Amino acid sequence: MAYEAKPNSGSLFKNERKTSDKHPDYTGTWKDADGKEWQLAAWVKEGKKGKFFSVSASEKRARQNDDIPF
């Protein structure tokens, strides 16, 4: 059975497809209290007090089907 996030929880994983400094170091999903899924992105940054995560969240979009014949 696949992992199903509970409301107000989520996961981040190391971005194995990162090819640029602009790409996030970690990506994942978050499910809010209403059950809506969000896409997460996190970058490891260096500040005056040491390393920290800079985080972005956006509404999760449906993936486009790559199998569409043209």
C-alpha positions in Angstrom: 0.0 0.0 0.0 1.3 3.4 -0.9 2.0 6.0 1.7 -0.9 8.4 2.3 -0.1 11.7 4.1 -2.4 12.6 7.0 -3.9 16.1 7.1 -1.4 18.7 8.2 1.6 16.5 7.3 3.9 15.9 4.4 7.3 14.8 3.2 10.4 16.2 1.5 12.9 14.1 -0.4 16.4 15.0 -1.9 15.9 16.3 -5.5 17.9 13.8 -7.5 17.1 15.7 -10.8 18.7 19.0 -9.7 20.9 20.4 -12.5 21.0 24.1 -11.5 21.4 26.2 -8.4 17.9 27.5 -9.0 16.4 24.0 -8.7 15.3 23.1 -5.2 17.5 20.8 -3.1 14.4 19.0 -1.7 10.9 18.5 -3.1 7.8 16.9 -1.8 4.1 17.3 -0.9 2.0 18.5 2.0 -1.7 17.8 2.8 -3.5 20.6 4.6 -6.3 20.2 7.1 -8.9 20.3 4.3 -7.1 17.4 2.5 -5.8 19.7 -0.3 -2.4 18.7 -1.6 0.5 21.2 -2.0 3.8 20.9 -3.8 6.8 21.8 -1.6 10.3 22.9 -2.6 13.2 23.6 -0.2 16.7 25.1 -0.7 19.5 24.7 1.8 20.9 28.2 2.4 23.7 29.7 4.6 23.0 32.6 6.9 24.5 34.5 9.8 23.3 31.8 12.2 24.3 28.8 10.0 22.4 26.6 7.5 18.6 26.8 7.1 15.9 25.8 4.7 14.2 28.3 2.4 10.8 26.8 1.6 8.2 27.4 -1.1 4.6 25.9 -1.4 2.2 26.0 -4.3 -1.0 24.2 -5.2 -0.3 20.7 -6.5 -1.1 20.5 -10.2 -2.1 17.3 -12.0 0.7 15.8 -14.1 0.3 16.1 -17.8 0.1 12.8 -19.7 3.3 12.2 -21.6 1.7 9.4 -23.6 -0.3 11.7 -25.8 0.4 10.7 -29.5 1.0 13.5 -32.0 
